[in-house]
Every structure is written in structure tokens, then in C-alpha cells.
Amino acid sequence: MMDSYYTINKPIIRAKRTFDVCLSIIGLILTLPLFPFIALAIKLNSTGPIFYRQLRVGRAMPDQIHVFEMIKFRSMVQDAEAATGATLATDGDSRVTLVGRFLRKTRLDELPQFFNVLNGDMSLVGPRPERPTFYSKLDREIPYFSERTYGVLPGITGLAQVNQGYDTCIEDVRSKVGFDHSYALSLRSISSWIKSDVTILLMTVKVMIFARGQ
């Protein structure tokens, strides 16, 4: 399984990176005017920083697994895991603020991740980047879990994300693995990659417009 992911040809990798950078720049130009209003809403609704930074597991290579700091607009109360430790969000999670609930529904909390894409840590479309805290456990309990990011950058959105949303339990993660491997197969040719990424991005826009995020 691992070897198959490294057969993704270099022209597709370069084309996907160019696609990511160009669309991320366009995305930032279009959405940066929203940043001050989102920041103000977050500050008025709850105490704490505007942005939330968290370590995530990125692309896996033969000799190392990349870990990076992902940035989002804060959607939960400050120090949400101080008492419980790292836990998955749940439906109706009381830690999510009123403004945070709106940001999650519309996926606006993920806009700062355009900077992660420009930095080369993420792609626009790809598997969801997992937290290192959960990574080892999920890798033990879910077959082929770690292979989902072999040679593939994690994405702001992805086939799993638009079909399922946020993870609330290990079964959610388990069902997403199949989506992630299906997406990786689309990276075998230029035509299938373009069709897949464009379709997923359009589905993501639909989720944002109709506030179907979680």
C-alpha cells in the first residue's frame, strides 16, 4: 500500500501545488476583507485569542512524517481541553461558542488555513490532518490509517470532509479512511485529479453557502 502512494507522478504533484498556490492567493484576496469582522465577532463573543493553533500530522514520506502547526479561527472557548485533555468534538458540544458554531457551519473558521497551503504544509484538497495525540491510537485500531497521507498533503477540504464533516468518534474516522484512499487513487492522472479536486471544491462551496458544516 505504501509503495503505491509514491507512484503519484511528479507532473501531477507540481500541477497540484501550482493549483493550490494560485487558488489560495485568490481565496485570500476574496476573503481577507472578512477577517476583521470574524475577529471582532470572536472577541465580542468570548475571551481568548482570535486564532487557534494546533499541531497536526502532515504528509508521510519513507523516512519521516511531517508535523506542522495548523491555524484556524478559534471556535471553542479558551482552554477547551484543559480539564479533559484531548478529545473529539461531539454533536452539540458545549465547548463551541455561539460565533464558533456559525463559523463551523459555514467553514469560515478554516479560512486561515490558506496560509498553511501557501507555506506548503497543506493542500486545498486532501485527507484531513490528524492530531498527533490521536494518531498512534488510530493507526493501531484502523487498518491503513497512516497510509492515507503517504506522499499526499492533507487538505483544508477533501472527499471525506464534504461527505461526512467533523469526526465525533473513532467510527467516523474509520469511515473516512475509505474516502481518503479513494481520493489518492484520483491522483494517478491529470484528468482524474482535476475532475476530483474541482468537484470537491464545488461541494465545499455548497456546504459553506448552505451552512451544512458541523
C-alpha positions as CSV (number, residue, x, y, z in Angstrom):
1,M,0.0,0.0,0.0
2,M,2.7,2.4,1.0
3,D,4.7,1.9,-2.3
4,S,1.6,2.7,-4.4
5,Y,1.3,6.2,-3.0
6,Y,4.8,7.1,-4.2
7,T,3.8,6.2,-7.7
8,I,2.0,9.5,-7.9
9,N,3.9,11.1,-10.8
10,K,5.8,14.4,-10.4
11,P,3.9,16.4,-13.0
12,I,0.7,15.9,-11.0
13,I,2.4,16.9,-7.8
14,R,3.8,20.0,-9.4
15,A,0.4,20.8,-11.1
16,K,-1.5,20.3,-7.8
17,R,1.0,22.6,-6.0
18,T,0.6,25.3,-8.6
19,F,-3.2,24.9,-8.5
20,D,-3.1,25.2,-4.6
21,V,-0.9,28.3,-4.6
22,C,-2.9,30.1,-7.2
23,L,-6.3,29.4,-5.7
24,S,-5.1,30.1,-2.2
25,I,-3.9,33.6,-3.3
26,I,-7.3,34.2,-4.9
27,G,-9.1,32.8,-1.9
28,L,-7.2,35.2,0.4
29,I,-7.8,38.2,-1.8
30,L,-11.6,37.4,-1.7
31,T,-11.9,36.6,2.0
32,L,-9.4,38.8,3.7
33,P,-12.0,41.6,4.0
34,L,-14.0,39.2,6.2
35,F,-11.1,38.6,8.6
36,P,-11.6,41.8,10.7
37,F,-15.4,41.1,11.1
38,I,-14.8,37.5,12.1
39,A,-12.1,38.6,14.5
40,L,-14.4,41.2,16.1
41,A,-17.2,38.7,16.5
42,I,-14.9,36.2,18.2
43,K,-13.6,38.8,20.6
44,L,-17.1,40.1,21.5
45,N,-18.4,36.6,22.0
46,S,-15.7,35.1,24.2
47,T,-12.4,35.7,25.8
48,G,-9.2,34.3,24.3
49,P,-7.2,34.6,21.1
50,I,-8.7,35.1,17.7
51,F,-6.7,32.3,16.1
52,Y,-6.3,28.8,17.3
53,R,-3.0,26.9,16.5
54,Q,-2.7,23.2,16.8
55,L,-0.1,20.6,15.8
56,R,-1.3,18.3,13.0
57,V,0.3,15.3,11.2
58,G,1.0,16.2,7.6
59,R,2.4,14.3,4.6
60,A,4.2,11.0,5.3
61,M,7.4,10.2,3.5
62,P,9.6,7.0,3.6
63,D,12.0,8.4,6.1
64,Q,9.8,10.8,8.1
65,I,6.3,12.1,8.9
66,H,5.8,15.8,8.7
67,V,4.2,17.6,11.7
68,F,3.0,21.2,11.3
69,E,1.1,23.9,13.1
70,M,-2.4,24.4,11.7
71,I,-4.1,27.7,12.1
72,K,-7.9,28.3,12.3
73,F,-10.2,30.9,13.7
74,R,-11.0,29.9,17.3
75,S,-14.4,28.3,17.5
76,M,-14.3,26.9,21.1
77,V,-13.9,28.5,24.5
78,Q,-10.4,29.3,25.6
79,D,-8.5,26.2,27.0
80,A,-11.4,24.0,25.9
81,E,-9.4,20.8,26.7
82,A,-7.7,22.0,29.9
83,A,-9.9,19.8,32.1
84,T,-10.5,16.8,29.8
85,G,-7.3,16.6,27.7
86,A,-7.5,15.9,24.0
87,T,-11.0,14.8,23.0
88,L,-13.0,14.7,19.8
89,A,-15.8,17.2,19.3
90,T,-19.3,16.0,19.7
91,D,-22.7,17.0,18.3
92,G,-23.9,20.0,20.3
93,D,-20.5,20.3,22.0
94,S,-20.8,22.8,24.8
95,R,-17.3,24.0,24.3
96,V,-18.2,25.5,20.9
97,T,-19.1,29.2,21.2
98,L,-22.1,30.8,19.6
99,V,-19.9,32.5,17.0
100,G,-17.8,29.3,16.7
101,R,-20.9,27.4,15.8
102,F,-21.7,29.7,12.9
103,L,-18.0,29.6,11.8
104,R,-18.1,25.8,11.8
105,K,-21.4,25.6,10.0
106,T,-20.1,27.8,7.2
107,R,-16.5,26.5,7.4
108,L,-15.3,30.1,7.8
109,D,-13.1,29.0,10.7
110,E,-10.9,27.3,8.2
111,L,-10.1,30.4,6.1
112,P,-6.7,31.0,7.8
113,Q,-5.5,27.6,6.5
114,F,-4.9,29.3,3.2
115,F,-1.7,30.4,4.8
116,N,-0.9,26.7,5.6
117,V,-1.3,25.9,2.0
118,L,1.0,28.7,0.9
119,N,3.5,27.5,3.4
120,G,3.5,24.1,1.8
121,D,2.1,22.3,4.8
122,M,-1.4,21.6,3.3
123,S,-3.2,21.3,0.0
124,L,-6.6,22.7,-0.8
125,V,-7.9,19.2,-1.2
126,G,-6.6,16.1,0.6
127,P,-7.1,13.9,3.7
128,R,-8.0,15.6,7.0
129,P,-4.8,16.3,9.0
130,E,-5.0,14.4,12.3
131,R,-3.7,15.4,15.7
132,P,-0.5,13.7,16.9
133,T,-2.3,12.9,20.1
134,F,-4.7,10.6,18.3
135,Y,-2.5,9.4,15.5
136,S,-0.9,6.4,17.1
137,K,-4.2,5.1,18.6
138,L,-6.0,5.5,15.3
139,D,-3.1,3.8,13.4
140,R,-3.4,0.8,15.7
141,E,-7.2,0.5,15.5
142,I,-7.9,1.4,11.9
143,P,-6.2,-0.6,9.0
144,Y,-4.3,1.5,6.5
145,F,-4.9,4.7,8.5
146,S,-1.4,6.0,8.3
147,E,-1.2,5.2,4.5
148,R,-3.8,7.8,3.8
149,T,-1.2,10.6,3.8
150,Y,1.7,8.7,2.2
151,G,3.0,11.2,-0.4
152,V,-0.2,13.2,-0.1
153,L,-0.6,16.6,1.6
154,P,-3.5,16.9,4.0
155,G,-6.3,19.3,2.8
156,I,-8.4,22.1,4.0
157,T,-11.3,20.1,2.5
158,G,-11.5,16.7,1.0
159,L,-13.7,13.9,-0.2
160,A,-14.2,12.6,3.3
161,Q,-14.8,16.1,4.8
162,V,-17.6,17.0,2.3
163,N,-19.3,13.7,2.6
164,Q,-19.1,13.3,6.4
165,G,-18.0,16.5,8.2
166,Y,-16.2,16.6,11.6
167,D,-15.1,13.4,13.4
168,T,-17.1,12.8,16.6
169,C,-16.0,9.2,17.3
170,I,-13.5,6.6,16.0
171,E,-16.1,5.1,13.7
172,D,-16.3,8.5,11.9
173,V,-12.6,8.3,11.3
174,R,-12.8,4.7,10.2
175,S,-15.3,5.5,7.5
176,K,-13.3,8.5,6.3
177,V,-10.2,6.3,5.6
178,G,-12.0,4.8,2.6
179,F,-12.8,8.2,1.2
180,D,-9.1,9.3,1.6
181,H,-7.8,6.2,-0.2
182,S,-10.3,6.8,-3.0
183,Y,-9.1,10.3,-3.4
184,A,-5.5,9.2,-3.5
185,L,-6.4,7.0,-6.5
186,S,-7.6,10.1,-8.4
187,L,-4.0,11.4,-8.3
188,R,-2.9,8.9,-10.9
189,S,-3.7,11.0,-13.9
190,I,-4.1,14.7,-14.6
191,S,-7.7,14.4,-15.8
192,S,-9.0,12.4,-12.8
193,W,-7.2,14.7,-10.4
194,I,-8.6,17.9,-11.9
195,K,-12.1,16.4,-12.0
196,S,-11.8,15.2,-8.4
197,D,-10.5,18.5,-7.0
198,V,-12.9,20.7,-8.9
199,T,-15.9,18.5,-7.8
200,I,-14.8,18.6,-4.1
201,L,-14.2,22.3,-4.1
202,L,-17.6,23.0,-5.6
203,M,-19.1,20.7,-3.0
204,T,-17.3,22.6,-0.3
205,V,-18.6,25.9,-1.6
206,K,-22.1,24.4,-1.4
207,V,-21.5,23.3,2.2
208,M,-20.4,26.9,3.1
209,I,-23.3,28.6,1.3
210,F,-26.0,26.4,2.9
211,A,-24.2,26.2,6.3
212,R,-24.1,22.4,6.3
213,G,-20.8,22.1,8.1
214,Q,-20.5,20.8,11.6
